[in-house]
């Protein structure tokens, strides 16, 4: 459970680091903090009497989705790309920059909202250590 959480966090963070553009560099420390908290929440949940494997898998999916769907853009270029498209472009797997969303405040707000489902699962994972087995 903890190894998978660490793998999801590490792969997602590396992809985020590859795809970050000039206006999206503030998302890299946010992604690092989210990945660290993700691993911490999973380590707390492993100490539960009955580890919640389904919730842990949902947490992994929520963090992976949040990191992959992050939008980055460069000021002056009225287009944003998601992390997966940006990493593919930077690695030379695509010939041109993708334009998946418009740039500006809507993309920044959406970037922050992507973390809400993951944060809910982290709270629930940490709450499992206080439960008693049925």
N, CA, C and O atoms as a DFTB+ gen file, in Angstrom:
536 C
 N C O
     1  1       0.828      -1.192       0.000
     2  2       0.000       0.000       0.000
     3  2       0.875       1.260       0.000
     4  3       0.617       2.196      -0.757
     5  1       1.891       1.280       0.836
     6  2       2.747       2.460       0.929
     7  2       3.686       2.570      -0.270
     8  3       3.970       3.677      -0.728
     9  1       4.165       1.451      -0.779
    10  2       5.049       1.484      -1.946
    11  2       4.317       2.023      -3.175
    12  3       4.877       2.801      -3.946
    13  1       3.075       1.608      -3.350
    14  2       2.297       2.087      -4.482
    15  2       2.039       3.587      -4.348
    16  3       2.109       4.319      -5.335
    17  1       1.745       4.041      -3.141
    18  2       1.519       5.473      -2.913
    19  2       2.774       6.283      -3.224
    20  3       2.699       7.348      -3.836
    21  1       3.921       5.773      -2.799
    22  2       5.176       6.467      -3.077
    23  2       5.486       6.456      -4.574
    24  3       6.009       7.436      -5.104
    25  1       5.170       5.368      -5.251
    26  2       5.400       5.293      -6.698
    27  2       4.518       6.269      -7.456
    28  3       4.986       6.959      -8.361
    29  1       3.241       6.331      -7.090
    30  2       2.315       7.270      -7.733
    31  2       2.792       8.698      -7.518
    32  3       2.790       9.503      -8.450
    33  1       3.201       9.014      -6.299
    34  2       3.664      10.366      -5.987
    35  2       4.945      10.697      -6.756
    36  3       5.071      11.796      -7.298
    37  1       5.876       9.781      -6.808
    38  2       7.151      10.046      -7.482
    39  2       6.968      10.203      -8.994
    40  3       7.505      11.137      -9.589
    41  1       6.226       9.312      -9.607
    42  2       6.009       9.388     -11.059
    43  2       5.233      10.655     -11.407
    44  3       5.581      11.359     -12.355
    45  1       4.190      10.943     -10.645
    46  2       3.404      12.151     -10.904
    47  2       4.221      13.422     -10.740
    48  3       4.080      14.357     -11.527
    49  1       5.073      13.461      -9.725
    50  2       5.893      14.655      -9.501
    51  2       6.921      14.840     -10.616
    52  3       7.150      15.963     -11.065
    53  1       7.534      13.761     -11.060
    54  2       8.511      13.867     -12.150
    55  2       7.827      14.357     -13.426
    56  3       8.376      15.202     -14.134
    57  1       6.644      13.838     -13.725
    58  2       5.903      14.320     -14.894
    59  2       5.565      15.796     -14.753
    60  3       5.673      16.550     -15.720
    61  1       5.155      16.219     -13.551
    62  2       4.835      17.628     -13.304
    63  2       6.074      18.488     -13.497
    64  3       5.997      19.571     -14.078
    65  1       7.194      18.020     -13.021
    66  2       8.454      18.751     -13.157
    67  2       8.856      18.887     -14.627
    68  3       9.363      19.931     -15.038
    69  1       8.636      17.853     -15.404
    70  2       8.955      17.904     -16.831
    71  2       8.055      18.882     -17.579
    72  3       8.520      19.569     -18.488
    73  1       6.799      18.955     -17.221
    74  2       5.825      19.719     -17.994
    75  2       5.702      21.172     -17.571
    76  3       5.068      21.954     -18.279
    77  1       6.277      21.560     -16.455
    78  2       6.076      22.907     -15.923
    79  2       6.587      23.982     -16.885
    80  3       7.709      23.912     -17.387
    81  1       5.746      24.959     -17.120
    82  2       6.122      26.124     -17.921
    83  2       6.314      27.306     -16.982
    84  3       6.142      27.177     -15.770
    85  1       6.666      28.447     -17.536
    86  2       7.055      29.593     -16.708
    87  2       5.960      30.054     -15.753
    88  3       6.263      30.380     -14.605
    89  1       4.713      30.092     -16.177
    90  2       3.643      30.550     -15.287
    91  2       3.168      29.444     -14.353
    92  3       2.400      29.713     -13.430
    93  1       3.599      28.230     -14.568
    94  2       3.159      27.121     -13.744
    95  2       4.177      26.638     -12.742
    96  3       3.964      25.610     -12.099
    97  1       5.284      27.352     -12.590
    98  2       6.300      26.886     -11.654
    99  2       5.839      26.947     -10.205
   100  3       6.406      26.267      -9.350
   101  1       4.811      27.757      -9.912
   102  2       4.306      27.774      -8.539
   103  2       3.611      26.450      -8.212
   104  3       3.423      26.124      -7.040
   105  1       3.232      25.693      -9.232
   106  2       2.573      24.412      -9.007
   107  2       3.550      23.310      -8.614
   108  3       3.137      22.300      -8.043
   109  1       4.824      23.481      -8.905
   110  2       5.801      22.446      -8.586
   111  2       5.965      22.282      -7.068
   112  3       5.933      21.146      -6.594
   113  1       6.138      23.354      -6.279
   114  2       6.170      23.157      -4.830
   115  2       4.837      22.648      -4.269
   116  3       4.815      21.881      -3.307
   117  1       3.732      23.080      -4.877
   118  2       2.425      22.580      -4.463
   119  2       2.327      21.080      -4.720
   120  3       1.820      20.338      -3.879
   121  1       2.804      20.634      -5.867
   122  2       2.801      19.209      -6.183
   123  2       3.729      18.437      -5.241
   124  3       3.407      17.325      -4.823
   125  1       4.868      19.024      -4.914
   126  2       5.794      18.366      -3.977
   127  2       5.152      18.204      -2.601
   128  3       5.262      17.147      -1.980
   129  1       4.491      19.243      -2.135
   130  2       3.808      19.173      -0.838
   131  2       2.673      18.156      -0.872
   132  3       2.483      17.402       0.081
   133  1       1.925      18.135      -1.961
   134  2       0.829      17.175      -2.088
   135  2       1.360      15.742      -2.110
   136  3       0.780      14.854      -1.485
   137  1       2.448      15.520      -2.818
   138  2       3.031      14.177      -2.872
   139  2       3.560      13.748      -1.508
   140  3       3.386      12.597      -1.109
   141  1       4.199      14.660      -0.799
   142  2       4.701      14.338       0.545
   143  2       3.552      14.022       1.497
   144  3       3.624      13.067       2.270
   145  1       2.493      14.826       1.439
   146  2       1.346      14.583       2.317
   147  2       0.646      13.289       1.943
   148  3       0.128      12.591       2.816
   149  1       0.622      12.962       0.663
   150  2       0.024      11.709       0.190
   151  2       0.748      10.515       0.810
   152  3       0.115       9.586       1.311
   153  1       2.060      10.550       0.772
   154  2       2.841       9.452       1.353
   155  2       2.646       9.399       2.861
   156  3       2.546       8.316       3.438
   157  1       2.592      10.568       3.504
   158  2       2.372      10.600       4.948
   159  2       1.004      10.015       5.312
   160  3       0.899       9.215       6.241
   161  1      -0.035      10.409       4.587
   162  2      -1.387       9.901       4.880
   163  2      -1.445       8.387       4.700
   164  3      -2.106       7.696       5.475
   165  1      -0.760       7.870       3.690
   166  2      -0.751       6.424       3.487
   167  2       0.056       5.718       4.570
   168  3      -0.291       4.609       4.975
   169  1       1.120       6.344       5.039
   170  2       1.896       5.712       6.114
   171  2       1.093       5.677       7.410
   172  3       1.200       4.720       8.176
   173  1       0.296       6.702       7.662
   174  2      -0.580       6.701       8.840
   175  2      -1.638       5.612       8.697
   176  3      -1.941       4.908       9.660
   177  1      -2.195       5.475       7.506
   178  2      -3.259       4.490       7.280
   179  2      -2.756       3.055       7.396
   180  3      -3.537       2.161       7.720
   181  1      -1.483       2.815       7.142
   182  2      -0.965       1.447       7.267
   183  2      -0.939       0.991       8.723
   184  3      -0.873      -0.208       8.991
   185  1      -0.991       1.925       9.661
   186  2      -1.019       1.568      11.083
   187  2      -2.427       1.277      11.593
   188  3      -2.606       0.938      12.763
   189  1      -3.419       1.406      10.728
   190  2      -4.802       1.141      11.128
   191  2      -4.989      -0.350      11.405
   192  3      -4.297      -1.181      10.818
   193  1      -5.920      -0.690      12.296
   194  2      -6.180      -2.115      12.557
   195  2      -6.562      -2.881      11.289
   196  3      -6.119      -4.009      11.075
   197  1      -7.375      -2.262      10.469
   198  2      -7.751      -2.842       9.175
   199  2      -7.439      -1.780       8.118
   200  3      -8.229      -0.856       7.925
   201  1      -6.304      -1.899       7.434
   202  2      -5.945      -0.875       6.439
   203  2      -7.002      -0.781       5.327
   204  3      -7.408      -1.800       4.768
   205  1      -7.441       0.431       5.013
   206  2      -8.488       0.624       4.000
   207  2      -7.914       0.582       2.580
   208  3      -7.580       1.624       2.016
   209  1      -7.802      -0.592       2.015
   210  2      -7.159      -0.754       0.707
   211  2      -7.937      -0.067      -0.411
   212  3      -7.332       0.516      -1.309
   213  1      -9.254      -0.126      -0.371
   214  2     -10.063       0.524      -1.408
   215  2      -9.903       2.040      -1.374
   216  3      -9.771       2.684      -2.414
   217  1      -9.916       2.599      -0.176
   218  2      -9.727       4.044      -0.022
   219  2      -8.313       4.448      -0.439
   220  3      -8.115       5.511      -1.026
   221  1      -7.349       3.608      -0.139
   222  2      -5.970       3.895      -0.532
   223  2      -5.842       3.911      -2.049
   224  3      -5.148       4.762      -2.604
   225  1      -6.501       2.982      -2.720
   226  2      -6.448       2.960      -4.182
   227  2      -7.153       4.193      -4.747
   228  3      -6.672       4.789      -5.711
   229  1      -8.276       4.578      -4.164
   230  2      -8.960       5.795      -4.599
   231  2      -8.101       7.031      -4.400
   232  3      -8.125       7.952      -5.217
   233  1      -7.342       7.049      -3.312
   234  2      -6.433       8.162      -3.050
   235  2      -5.332       8.224      -4.102
   236  3      -4.975       9.307      -4.566
   237  1      -4.795       7.074      -4.477
   238  2      -3.771       7.033      -5.517
   239  2      -4.314       7.542      -6.848
   240  3      -3.645       8.299      -7.551
   241  1      -5.518       7.125      -7.183
   242  2      -6.135       7.569      -8.433
   243  2      -6.392       9.081      -8.394
   244  3      -6.158       9.779      -9.380
   245  1      -6.874       9.581      -7.248
   246  2      -7.156      11.017      -7.124
   247  2      -5.882      11.849      -7.250
   248  3      -5.892      12.886      -7.913
   249  1      -4.786      11.414      -6.626
   250  2      -3.538      12.164      -6.745
   251  2      -2.985      12.088      -8.165
   252  3      -2.532      13.095      -8.709
   253  1      -3.020      10.909      -8.765
   254  2      -2.523      10.777     -10.141
   255  2      -3.326      11.668     -11.082
   256  3      -2.755      12.334     -11.947
   257  1      -4.628      11.684     -10.922
   258  2      -5.469      12.542     -11.768
   259  2      -5.164      14.012     -11.532
   260  3      -5.086      14.785     -12.486
   261  1      -4.989      14.410     -10.277
   262  2      -4.691      15.809      -9.968
   263  2      -3.375      16.244     -10.596
   264  3      -3.278      17.346     -11.137
   265  1      -2.368      15.391     -10.529
   266  2      -1.067      15.750     -11.094
   267  2      -1.066      15.721     -12.614
   268  3      -0.447      16.576     -13.247
   269  1      -1.741      14.761     -13.201
   270  2      -1.756      14.641     -14.658
   271  2      -2.609      15.721     -15.310
   272  3      -2.301      16.165     -16.416
   273  1      -3.670      16.147     -14.648
   274  2      -4.581      17.131     -15.231
   275  2      -4.172      18.581     -14.952
   276  3      -4.843      19.504     -15.414
   277  1      -3.089      18.795     -14.209
   278  2      -2.627      20.155     -13.948
   279  2      -2.377      20.889     -15.259
   280  3      -1.885      20.299     -16.221
   281  1      -2.711      22.161     -15.296
   282  2      -2.568      22.953     -16.520
   283  2      -1.424      23.948     -16.365
   284  3      -1.340      24.657     -15.362
   285  1      -0.561      23.995     -17.344
   286  2       0.573      24.924     -17.362
   287  2       0.484      25.791     -18.601
   288  3      -0.001      25.363     -19.649
   289  1       0.958      27.006     -18.463
   290  2       0.979      27.906     -19.619
   291  2       2.102      28.903     -19.462
   292  3       2.660      29.077     -18.378
   293  1       2.420      29.552     -20.563
   294  2       3.409      30.620     -20.586
   295  2       2.674      31.922     -20.871
   296  3       1.852      31.964     -21.786
   297  1       2.940      32.985     -20.121
   298  2       2.261      34.257     -20.398
   299  2       2.518      34.707     -21.840
   300  3       3.635      34.598     -22.346
   301  1       1.494      35.202     -22.471
   302  2       1.594      35.628     -23.856
   303  2       1.135      34.553     -24.823
   304  3       0.771      34.848     -25.961
   305  1       1.152      33.311     -24.373
   306  2       0.655      32.210     -25.189
   307  2      -0.696      31.834     -24.607
   308  3      -0.765      31.286     -23.507
   309  1      -1.767      32.119     -25.325
   310  2      -3.112      31.978     -24.785
   311  2      -3.597      30.535     -24.830
   312  3      -4.712      30.261     -25.275
   313  1      -2.780      29.641     -24.381
   314  2      -3.122      28.234     -24.414
   315  2      -2.384      27.529     -23.272
   316  3      -1.254      27.887     -22.941
   317  1      -3.022      26.541     -22.682
   318  2      -2.394      25.770     -21.615
   319  2      -2.368      24.299     -22.010
   320  3      -3.212      23.830     -22.773
   321  1      -1.386      23.584     -21.478
   322  2      -1.354      22.141     -21.702
   323  2      -1.410      21.427     -20.366
   324  3      -1.002      21.972     -19.340
   325  1      -1.914      20.214     -20.387
   326  2      -1.940      19.428     -19.165
   327  2      -0.579      18.763     -18.977
   328  3       0.256      18.772     -19.882
   329  1      -0.366      18.200     -17.819
   330  2       0.940      17.637     -17.470
   331  2       1.361      16.528     -18.428
   332  3       2.517      16.470     -18.847
   333  1       0.435      15.660     -18.770
   334  2       0.789      14.551     -19.642
   335  2       1.185      15.034     -21.037
   336  3       2.160      14.544     -21.606
   337  1       0.439      15.991     -21.590
   338  2       0.781      16.543     -22.904
   339  2       2.108      17.293     -22.861
   340  3       2.917      17.191     -23.783
   341  1       2.324      18.047     -21.784
   342  2       3.572      18.794     -21.641
   343  2       4.784      17.895     -21.504
   344  3       5.828      18.159     -22.101
   345  1       4.651      16.827     -20.717
   346  2       5.770      15.901     -20.559
   347  2       6.057      15.183     -21.879
   348  3       7.216      14.962     -22.231
   349  1       5.005      14.823     -22.603
   350  2       5.208      14.167     -23.901
   351  2       5.917      15.099     -24.878
   352  3       6.780      14.661     -25.639
   353  1       5.560      16.379     -24.861
   354  2       6.211      17.349     -25.753
   355  2       7.677      17.540     -25.353
   356  3       8.559      17.548     -26.212
   357  1       7.934      17.692     -24.073
   358  2       9.312      17.901     -23.609
   359  2      10.210      16.696     -23.865
   360  3      11.413      16.845     -24.080
   361  1       9.625      15.505     -23.843
   362  2      10.406      14.296     -24.101
   363  2      10.531      13.994     -25.590
   364  3      11.188      13.025     -25.971
   365  1       9.907      14.813     -26.434
   366  2      10.001      14.630     -27.871
   367  2       9.060      13.580     -28.426
   368  3       9.261      13.098     -29.541
   369  1       8.041      13.218     -27.672
   370  2       7.107      12.201     -28.130
   371  2       6.007      12.775     -29.017
   372  3       5.311      12.027     -29.703
   373  1       5.844      14.103     -29.008
   374  2       4.889      14.770     -29.894
   375  2       5.624      15.880     -30.626
   376  3       6.616      16.412     -30.127
   377  1       5.140      16.225     -31.801
   378  2       5.841      17.201     -32.638
   379  2       5.482      18.642     -32.308
   380  3       6.270      19.546     -32.587
   381  1       4.310      18.881     -31.720
   382  2       3.917      20.255     -31.442
   383  2       3.271      20.366     -30.066
   384  3       2.812      19.377     -29.495
   385  1       3.248      21.585     -29.552
   386  2       2.646      21.829     -28.248
   387  2       1.138      21.622     -28.317
   388  3       0.484      22.063     -29.261
   389  1       0.607      20.962     -27.333
   390  2      -0.834      20.756     -27.266
   391  2      -1.497      21.996     -26.672
   392  3      -0.891      22.721     -25.884
   393  1      -2.719      22.221     -27.051
   394  2      -3.502      23.315     -26.488
   395  2      -4.794      22.713     -25.968
   396  3      -5.748      22.523     -26.723
   397  1      -4.824      22.411     -24.662
   398  2      -5.973      21.714     -24.105
   399  2      -6.921      22.622     -23.347
   400  3      -8.038      22.214     -23.028
   401  1      -6.496      23.859     -23.048
   402  2      -7.307      24.745     -22.211
   403  2      -6.805      26.159     -22.419
   404  3      -5.677      26.357     -22.871
   405  1      -7.638      27.158     -22.092
   406  2      -7.152      28.525     -22.201
   407  2      -6.353      28.898     -20.962
   408  3      -6.580      28.365     -19.876
   409  1      -5.431      29.805     -21.137
   410  2      -4.515      30.186     -20.071
   411  2      -5.132      31.274     -19.199
   412  3      -6.092      31.932     -19.597
   413  1      -4.582      31.451     -18.031
   414  2      -5.015      32.518     -17.139
   415  2      -5.634      31.994     -15.851
   416  3      -5.391      30.857     -15.446
   417  1      -6.437      32.838     -15.214
   418  2      -7.020      32.511     -13.910
   419  2      -7.907      31.274     -13.912
   420  3      -7.903      30.535     -12.927
   421  1      -8.678      31.009     -14.988
   422  2      -9.472      29.770     -14.948
   423  2      -8.612      28.524     -14.799
   424  3      -8.992      27.591     -14.090
   425  1      -7.474      28.496     -15.449
   426  2      -6.621      27.315     -15.331
   427  2      -5.980      27.228     -13.944
   428  3      -5.804      26.127     -13.421
   429  1      -5.631      28.353     -13.345
   430  2      -5.052      28.342     -11.997
   431  2      -6.084      27.845     -10.986
   432  3      -5.761      27.034     -10.117
   433  1      -7.312      28.324     -11.095
   434  2      -8.375      27.873     -10.195
   435  2      -8.640      26.381     -10.379
   436  3      -8.810      25.651      -9.402
   437  1      -8.672      25.938     -11.610
   438  2      -8.888      24.523     -11.885
   439  2      -7.738      23.683     -11.337
   440  3      -7.964      22.588     -10.821
   441  1      -6.512      24.180     -11.442
   442  2      -5.360      23.460     -10.900
   443  2      -5.513      23.219      -9.410
   444  3      -5.207      22.133      -8.917
   445  1      -5.979      24.213      -8.701
   446  2      -6.154      24.072      -7.254
   447  2      -7.318      23.152      -6.912
   448  3      -7.248      22.398      -5.941
   449  1      -8.385      23.208      -7.702
   450  2      -9.554      22.363      -7.444
   451  2      -9.283      20.886      -7.702
   452  3      -9.955      20.027      -7.131
   453  1      -8.311      20.582      -8.551
   454  2      -7.989      19.179      -8.824
   455  2      -7.506      18.449      -7.574
   456  3      -7.637      17.228      -7.485
   457  1      -6.953      19.178      -6.613
   458  2      -6.433      18.547      -5.400
   459  2      -7.511      18.254      -4.362
   460  3      -7.238      17.532      -3.403
   461  1      -8.704      18.775      -4.512
   462  2      -9.754      18.590      -3.499
   463  2     -10.109      17.116      -3.289
   464  3     -10.134      16.679      -2.138
   465  1     -10.386      16.320      -4.336
   466  2     -10.690      14.907      -4.079
   467  2      -9.541      14.159      -3.402
   468  3      -9.772      13.310      -2.540
   469  1      -8.323      14.469      -3.787
   470  2      -7.174      13.817      -3.152
   471  2      -7.083      14.211      -1.682
   472  3      -6.817      13.363      -0.831
   473  1      -7.301      15.479      -1.379
   474  2      -7.240      15.934       0.017
   475  2      -8.322      15.274       0.868
   476  3      -8.085      14.964       2.035
   477  1      -9.487      15.060       0.306
   478  2     -10.553      14.369       1.042
   479  2     -10.127      12.948       1.377
   480  3     -10.346      12.481       2.495
   481  1      -9.516      12.253       0.413
   482  2      -9.077      10.888       0.687
   483  2      -7.947      10.862       1.718
   484  3      -7.864       9.927       2.513
   485  1      -7.086      11.868       1.715
   486  2      -6.021      11.908       2.727
   487  2      -6.608      12.071       4.120
   488  3      -6.157      11.429       5.068
   489  1      -7.610      12.927       4.244
   490  2      -8.272      13.120       5.539
   491  2      -8.916      11.811       5.998
   492  3      -8.793      11.435       7.164
   493  1      -9.596      11.123       5.095
   494  2     -10.243       9.857       5.445
   495  2      -9.226       8.773       5.776
   496  3      -9.458       7.964       6.674
   497  1      -8.110       8.747       5.068
   498  2      -7.066       7.766       5.377
   499  2      -6.492       7.987       6.777
   500  3      -6.257       7.029       7.513
   501  1      -6.271       9.229       7.134
   502  2      -5.725       9.516       8.456
   503  2      -6.739       9.230       9.551
   504  3      -6.361       8.908      10.678
   505  1      -8.012       9.342       9.233
   506  2      -9.059       9.076      10.222
   507  2      -9.219       7.583      10.492
   508  3      -9.812       7.205      11.502
   509  1      -8.706       6.732       9.616
   510  2      -8.876       5.290       9.808
   511  2      -8.081       4.750      10.986
   512  3      -8.409       3.682      11.502
   513  1      -7.067       5.442      11.417
   514  2      -6.274       4.938      12.544
   515  2      -7.044       5.040      13.855
   516  3      -6.699       4.361      14.823
   517  1      -8.071       5.866      13.905
   518  2      -8.865       6.026      15.126
   519  2     -10.025       5.049      15.199
   520  3     -10.688       4.956      16.232
   521  1     -10.278       4.323      14.129
   522  2     -11.408       3.379      14.106
   523  2     -10.990       2.051      14.748
   524  3      -9.826       1.653      14.729
   525  1     -11.985       1.404      15.306
   526  2     -11.791       0.067      15.855
   527  2     -12.362      -0.942      14.871
   528  3     -13.357      -0.662      14.202
   529  1     -11.739      -2.120      14.776
   530  2     -12.285      -3.124      13.847
   531  2     -13.659      -3.592      14.304
   532  3     -13.938      -3.648      15.502
   533  1     -14.507      -3.924      13.354
   534  2     -15.876      -4.337      13.680
   535  2     -15.922      -5.778      14.129
   536  3     -16.995      -6.294      14.443
